[in-house]
Amino acid sequence: MKWQRTINGALARYTGFQVNRVGKAGQAASPATSPASAPAKRQDSPFRPPADPETDRLLTAPVFIISPVRSGSTLLRAMLNAHPDLHAPHELHVRRLRVEFDTSLAERAMAALGHNKADLEHLLWDRVLHRELVRSGKRFIVEKTPANAFAYERLAACWPDARFVFLLRHPASIATSWHEASPGKRTPEEAAADALRYMKAVQRARTALPGLTVRYEELTADPEKIGHGICDFLGVPWAPELLSYGTPDVVTKGLGDWKDKIRSGTVQQGRELPRPEEIPASLMDICRTWEYLA
């Protein structure tokens, strides 16, 4: 009866049990409906390289600066953006752009074309970056969002011809700068722990991918020499504009550095390196890995 079905449904929703009519001998009763027996949520589709790179990708050889937070990536992107061939916009966070299927029919339709969800997201990322590059009138785009360090495998799969520049800085300097950026948000100890997550991700990327390693301390001490090396790596001619890059077009907290050093429009000397006794214990191993400690 209807009222019995209604009560039984409510019982199943709130207790995980339901009442079933006893069947004939040897006939099993219907299994109870419970959260544990519900179908598992489908995992996100795996990412993979483009099936047809010439058709599926508009961008050619994008450049990704893989770096921790507070490592000088805004300075480097401002310098590279001054190059007539390189467009380095503010942090774009494209890896956070998502595609969803509103219906199973939409998912089936895309599957029939050979696309899974990750494929469609890659098409979206590529289109967003390509539009930005075309509007700039330059040849290559440079993307420097620090969180890209956590997605290096997917970036390399999305753009098989991508180039990677790994930007390092003394880990203790990174931690100090990260604390100073929002002193009310995190303690020095919390800043060191949080920044270390980024450093470990950058190190994993450096181990897995080919690329050029640049150190912030060397960049600020001799920007012309390091700038030449970066241009050689990217296959573009040297441009003296890198040394006096002017005021970046975006200096907004959350989209890059916004401090006076960046606004100055020229490369400023970095802070003195911390003494060994000033390095937090949690950062000693990464300091050795990055050869800031013997």
C-alpha positions in Angstrom: 0.0 0.0 0.0 1.1 3.6 -0.6 1.3 4.6 3.1 3.4 1.5 3.8 5.8 2.3 1.0 6.0 5.9 2.3 6.9 4.8 5.8 9.3 2.2 4.6 11.1 4.7 2.4 11.5 7.1 5.3 12.7 4.3 7.5 15.4 3.5 4.9 16.5 7.1 4.5 16.9 7.8 8.2 18.0 4.5 9.7 19.6 2.6 6.8 17.1 -0.2 7.2 13.8 -1.2 5.7 11.1 -3.8 6.3 10.7 -6.5 3.6 8.1 -9.1 3.2 9.4 -12.5 4.0 9.6 -14.6 0.8 9.1 -18.2 0.3 11.6 -20.7 1.7 14.9 -20.4 0.0 14.1 -16.9 -1.5 16.4 -14.2 -0.3 14.9 -10.9 1.0 15.8 -7.7 -0.7 19.1 -6.1 0.6 18.8 -3.1 2.8 19.5 0.3 1.3 22.3 2.1 3.1 25.0 4.7 2.4 27.6 1.9 2.5 25.8 0.0 -0.2 25.2 2.9 -2.5 27.2 3.0 -5.7 30.6 4.6 -5.3 31.0 8.1 -6.8 32.7 8.0 -10.2 36.3 9.1 -10.1 37.4 12.0 -12.2 38.6 10.9 -15.6 42.3 10.5 -16.0 44.3 13.1 -17.9 46.3 12.2 -21.0 48.1 13.9 -23.9 46.1 15.3 -26.7 45.0 12.7 -29.2 45.8 15.0 -32.1 48.2 17.8 -30.9 48.0 19.8 -34.1 44.2 20.0 -34.0 43.7 19.9 -30.2 46.2 22.6 -29.2 46.3 26.2 -30.4 49.3 27.1 -28.2 52.9 26.4 -29.3 55.6 25.7 -26.7 54.1 27.5 -23.7 56.5 28.3 -20.9 55.7 27.5 -17.2 57.7 29.0 -14.3 57.5 26.3 -11.6 58.3 27.8 -8.3 57.3 28.0 -4.6 55.4 30.9 -3.2 57.5 34.1 -2.5 60.4 32.9 -4.6 60.6 35.9 -7.0 58.3 34.5 -9.7 56.5 37.9 -10.1 59.9 39.6 -10.7 60.8 37.0 -13.3 57.5 37.2 -15.0 57.7 41.0 -15.1 61.2 40.7 -16.7 60.1 38.2 -19.3 56.9 40.1 -20.1 59.1 43.0 -21.2 60.6 40.8 -23.9 59.0 41.6 -27.3 58.5 37.8 -27.9 57.2 36.8 -24.5 53.8 37.5 -22.9 53.8 36.8 -19.2 50.5 37.8 -17.7 49.6 37.8 -14.0 48.8 34.4 -12.3 46.0 32.8 -14.3 45.2 29.7 -12.2 44.0 27.8 -15.3 44.4 24.5 -13.6 41.4 25.4 -11.4 39.1 25.8 -14.4 36.8 22.9 -14.5 34.3 21.2 -16.9 31.2 19.4 -15.7 28.7 17.2 -17.5 25.2 18.3 -16.6 23.6 15.2 -17.9 24.8 11.6 -18.7 23.8 12.3 -22.3 26.3 15.1 -22.6 29.0 12.8 -21.1 28.1 10.0 -23.6 28.1 12.5 -26.5 31.6 13.7 -25.7 32.8 10.1 -25.1 31.5 9.3 -28.6 33.8 12.1 -29.9 36.7 10.6 -27.9 36.7 13.2 -25.1 36.7 12.6 -21.4 36.3 15.4 -18.8 40.0 16.0 -18.5 40.3 16.3 -22.3 37.7 19.0 -22.4 39.4 20.9 -19.5 42.6 20.8 -21.5 40.9 22.3 -24.5 39.5 25.0 -22.3 42.9 25.8 -20.7 44.6 25.9 -24.1 41.9 28.2 -25.5 42.1 30.6 -22.5 45.9 30.9 -22.8 45.9 31.1 -26.6 43.4 34.0 -26.5 45.6 35.8 -24.0 48.6 35.3 -26.2 46.9 36.4 -29.4 45.7 39.6 -27.8 49.2 40.4 -26.7 50.6 40.1 -30.3 53.6 38.1 -29.0 55.0 34.6 -29.8 55.0 32.7 -26.6 53.1 32.7 -23.4 54.7 32.4 -19.9 52.5 31.2 -17.0 53.8 31.4 -13.4 51.1 30.5 -10.9 53.0 28.9 -8.0 50.3 26.3 -7.5 51.2 24.9 -10.9 53.9 23.0 -9.1 51.3 20.6 -7.8 50.0 19.9 -11.3 53.3 19.6 -13.3 52.4 16.1 -14.5 49.1 17.3 -16.0 50.6 20.4 -17.5 53.3 18.3 -19.2 50.5 16.0 -20.5 48.3 18.8 -21.7 51.1 20.5 -23.6 53.8 17.9 -24.6 55.9 20.7 -26.1 55.8 22.9 -22.9 59.1 24.4 -21.6 59.7 24.6 -17.8 61.8 27.1 -15.9 62.3 26.1 -12.2 62.8 29.1 -10.0 64.5 28.4 -6.6 65.2 30.6 -3.6 66.8 29.9 -0.2 64.0 28.0 1.6 64.4 30.1 4.8 64.0 33.3 2.8 60.9 31.9 1.2 59.4 31.0 4.6 60.2 34.4 6.0 58.7 36.2 3.1 55.6 34.0 3.2 55.1 34.9 6.8 55.6 38.6 6.2 53.1 38.6 3.3 50.3 37.8 5.8 51.6 37.9 9.4 48.1 37.7 10.9 47.3 34.7 8.8 50.1 32.3 9.7 52.9 32.1 12.3 56.5 31.7 11.2 56.3 28.0 11.9 53.1 27.6 9.9 54.6 29.7 7.1 57.6 27.4 6.9 55.4 24.3 6.9 53.1 25.6 4.2 55.9 26.9 2.0 57.7 23.6 2.3 54.7 21.9 0.6 55.4 24.1 -2.5 59.2 23.4 -2.3 58.7 19.7 -2.3 56.3 19.9 -5.2 58.8 22.0 -7.2 61.5 19.4 -6.4 59.3 16.6 -7.6 58.8 18.5 -10.9 62.5 19.2 -11.2 63.2 15.5 -10.9 60.6 14.5 -13.4 60.8 17.1 -16.1 63.6 18.6 -18.2 64.0 22.3 -17.9 66.2 25.2 -16.8 66.9 25.9 -13.1 67.2 29.6 -12.0 68.1 30.9 -8.6 66.5 34.1 -7.3 69.7 35.1 -5.6 71.6 34.9 -8.9 68.8 36.6 -10.8 68.9 39.6 -8.5 72.7 39.7 -8.3 73.3 39.5 -12.0 70.0 39.8 -13.9 71.7 40.4 -17.3 73.7 37.1 -17.1 70.7 35.1 -15.9 68.4 36.8 -18.4 70.7 35.8 -21.2 70.6 32.2 -20.1 66.8 32.2 -19.9 66.5 33.7 -23.4 69.0 31.1 -24.8 66.9 28.3 -23.2 63.7 29.7 -24.7 65.2 30.3 -28.1 64.5 34.0 -28.2 67.1 36.8 -28.7 68.4 38.8 -25.7 66.4 41.9 -25.0 67.8 44.6 -22.7 64.2 45.5 -21.7 64.4 42.7 -19.2 66.6 44.8 -17.0 64.1 47.8 -16.8 60.8 46.1 -17.1 58.6 49.0 -16.0 55.6 48.8 -13.7 53.8 45.4 -14.1 50.3 45.7 -15.5 48.8 43.8 -12.5 50.1 44.2 -9.0 47.3 42.7 -6.9 47.6 40.5 -3.9 46.6 37.0 -4.9 47.7 37.4 -8.5 51.4 37.9 -7.7 53.6 40.2 -5.7 52.4 43.7 -5.1 55.2 45.1 -3.0 57.4 48.2 -3.7 60.3 46.2 -5.1 58.1 44.9 -7.9 56.5 48.3 -8.5 59.9 49.9 -8.9 60.2 48.6 -12.4 63.8 47.5 -12.1 65.6 44.5 -10.6 66.3 45.1 -6.9 69.0 43.3 -4.8 67.5 40.4 -2.7 67.8 40.2 1.0 70.9 38.7 2.7 70.9 34.9 3.0 70.0 33.6 6.4 72.8 32.2 8.6 72.7 28.4 9.2 71.5 28.9 12.7 68.5 30.9 11.5 67.2 28.1 9.3 64.1 26.3 10.7 64.8 22.6 11.4 61.9 21.7 9.0 63.7 23.3 6.1 67.2 21.8 6.6 66.7 18.9 4.2 65.4 21.0 1.3 68.2 23.4 1.9 70.7 20.6 1.4 68.8 19.3 -1.6 68.8 22.7 -3.2 72.5 23.1 -2.3 72.0 26.1 0.0 73.7 24.0 2.8 76.6 21.6 2.4 
